[in-house]
């Protein structure tokens, strides 16, 4: 194997001028994208880590390098409690968004995986919230969830329940944001699963039916395993997107009440733009980046072993 | 002797001419000599759009070389984000921008604003016509880094019809608050039919005046510690909690707290609300009853604080843009424009030449509710300036709201807040 690798390397080195020209052309094709990434992704990322070692506040022209001071604040100082609380809130939010997207999406997909105009219309209705801007939806939900004038409490009041301080109580604020999230994402999960379901060959179901498998068994032993690449895709994309949730929190709760919805990205924003502590925000963002990277890599590694590809 | 005198006179005359020449030269360096287009960033919502258009049109008529684009940038918070991002980038800066008064300390310390003193001196801008509190509120480190624009203060809006019908005496002192709370509220069987007042807990500016008037130093003179954990501060916080626990008042907290509070007042669900004078027109227009304004009760002192916004010129602009910006800034802070704002909004007149003259009387004839403010002009102080004030206010608001709304030990909450605040101030 090693000998073969060495031979391939040698062949590469001996590439003809024509091949080298082709490779250069290939490089030129991807160069704009690489330059874009270098300027807008990699450079800011490197600078983010650098800023974490300074006392810069974003608006001062001069700043000093302060070593690990900001890291000490995060891991040993007053930042620790808020960081742990924020991590908990972020993971909690992410967990529920993934559950809603995957479970809700697959159930709705199973329900709406039928032909007919009525089902097409229902699919559109369920999917539509995804197209509405988050800030617009969030403002509408703020009205629905308002404890004094809200529609939800009005309805609950008719049954003798409440009033509930949906957005203003630390016990219900995150749930309230998740209500909006669920309303937005469940249709998206459904559509992705639906398209994957349409791709599953009917032969499998006919064979299983001949063998006497019921609907539940067919779903459990055919649909679910063959949907696993889609589940992996939805899991990874939802995980990354939900860990970065910001807009709905900014509009509906501003991280409150009492930091009960203080997700990581909102906290970073608050440190940088409200408290003028860009140095601390950079440290929190750097650590969060590492956490996200590690989780995503681990997810990919674990899931590669348990995903079934229909090929 | 006569010769010397003549020489002296001649020298003096020459000096005067030279000084005038220098001043003329100095003023000339801030002139706009060629056409320029500038941006003015503001946070004035859509209801003010026609007024802004009128003001800008008048400015452009008077300054034909300058084309102004007034851009609404969202709330003060949104505008702050955009401004500091533009400052960090050094591009896309506006020639003039509004800024909420608490930001001035950080902007001043970080060199975001152009120092206006040379412009004021060279163009003989009448800075002395502003009250001393306003000048301090718009300066940092003894330098004038902005000018007062739309100025307000904390006030208690109350239902004048209810007050007359039920003979409710408004509190002049902190000690009278207990009896006021009982008299103005309607609570039966633990359920509130009408609150005496609503205390805004979403912004510490509204309730900090109660602490300041009780002699509590929110930031001590050393700039590194707070007295918010002291017994006097705990006593004030306990009193606020007691009124809320008794359901005489409620602590308005959360993103929609301001709009809900307004609605409660408009619908008569509360006798009064503590809010900003800038919203006078909004209340007066929407309420079916007569709206009164009452200056907040005092204790050791009876002061309030300046709110609203100032105008500044970002330092990183080119000199041409700064010159055009100064023209606009001095126009917008001028007496005529200020009076226009005062008449058509709830912001206060800022000029002594208005507030202390017959013009002030004419203004009061139009808006008699503002007498409560005019009677206390000397008691409206600049806000506390500290670069860590945003961090301080967040900690304080959060701890106070939690203990008042969710329950808990006030002393413990205030002590916890003071420890965190001390750390923020010292860092």
HADDOCK unambig.tbl for C-alpha pairs under 7 A between the chains (distance, minus, plus):
assign (segid A and resid 58 and name CA) (segid B and resid 88 and name CA) 6.10 0.50 0.50
assign (segid A and resid 59 and name CA) (segid B and resid 84 and name CA) 6.14 0.50 0.50
assign (segid A and resid 59 and name CA) (segid B and resid 87 and name CA) 6.51 0.50 0.50
assign (segid A and resid 59 and name CA) (segid B and resid 88 and name CA) 5.62 0.50 0.50
assign (segid A and resid 59 and name CA) (segid B and resid 110 and name CA) 5.94 0.50 0.50
assign (segid A and resid 59 and name CA) (segid B and resid 112 and name CA) 6.85 0.50 0.50
assign (segid A and resid 60 and name CA) (segid B and resid 110 and name CA) 4.57 0.50 0.50
assign (segid A and resid 60 and name CA) (segid B and resid 111 and name CA) 6.63 0.50 0.50
assign (segid A and resid 168 and name CA) (segid B and resid 254 and name CA) 5.89 0.50 0.50
assign (segid A and resid 252 and name CA) (segid B and resid 255 and name CA) 6.46 0.50 0.50
assign (segid A and resid 253 and name CA) (segid B and resid 254 and name CA) 6.68 0.50 0.50
assign (segid A and resid 253 and name CA) (segid B and resid 255 and name CA) 5.79 0.50 0.50
assign (segid A and resid 254 and name CA) (segid B and resid 255 and name CA) 7.00 0.50 0.50
assign (segid A and resid 257 and name CA) (segid B and resid 254 and name CA) 6.69 0.50 0.50
assign (segid A and resid 258 and name CA) (segid B and resid 398 and name CA) 5.56 0.50 0.50
assign (segid A and resid 258 and name CA) (segid B and resid 402 and name CA) 6.60 0.50 0.50
assign (segid A and resid 273 and name CA) (segid B and resid 81 and name CA) 5.93 0.50 0.50
assign (segid A and resid 274 and name CA) (segid B and resid 390 and name CA) 6.62 0.50 0.50
assign (segid A and resid 275 and name CA) (segid B and resid 390 and name CA) 5.47 0.50 0.50
assign (segid A and resid 275 and name CA) (segid B and resid 391 and name CA) 5.39 0.50 0.50
